[in-house]
Amino acid sequence: MTACILVVDDEPDVEVLFRQQFRRDLRAGRFLMEFAPSALAALARTADAAEPALVLILSDINMPGMSGLEMLPKVRAERPDVPVIMITAYGDAETRRKAIERGAADLLTKPIDFAQLRHEIDARLGEAA
């Protein structure tokens, strides 16, 4: 079983950035990355409870339609076994409080510290092994 990380962001450049940052891991087959362009697409993906390989969700907060904060309690109810890390350009205390209250495992601010994110991913992969 290959671990899968779901990245939820409406910006198309995010997929390119993540694939570039984690290209060695992806090439080596350490994990897969899937990308959802909206909260609704992410909820459709996470509804597949028969998919045990999903080990982490990384979601932007500000997206058109349903925001990441609105998606968060829904995805946590559907998949309480999968931690969700929220990503935002606005890392103020109020946003952090809302994210944690709604079930986020953590909140990362943009620009993303990929060394910190790599540490989080390694920890999740270790737990899933």
Buried (B, 14 or more C-beta within 10 A) or exposed (E): EEBBBBBBBBEEEBBEBBEEBBEEBBEEEBBBBBBBBBBBBBBEBBEEEEBEEBBBBBBBBBBEEBBBBEBBEBBBEBBEEBBBBBBBEEBEEEBBEBBBEBBBBBBBBEEBEBEEBEEBBEEBBEEBE
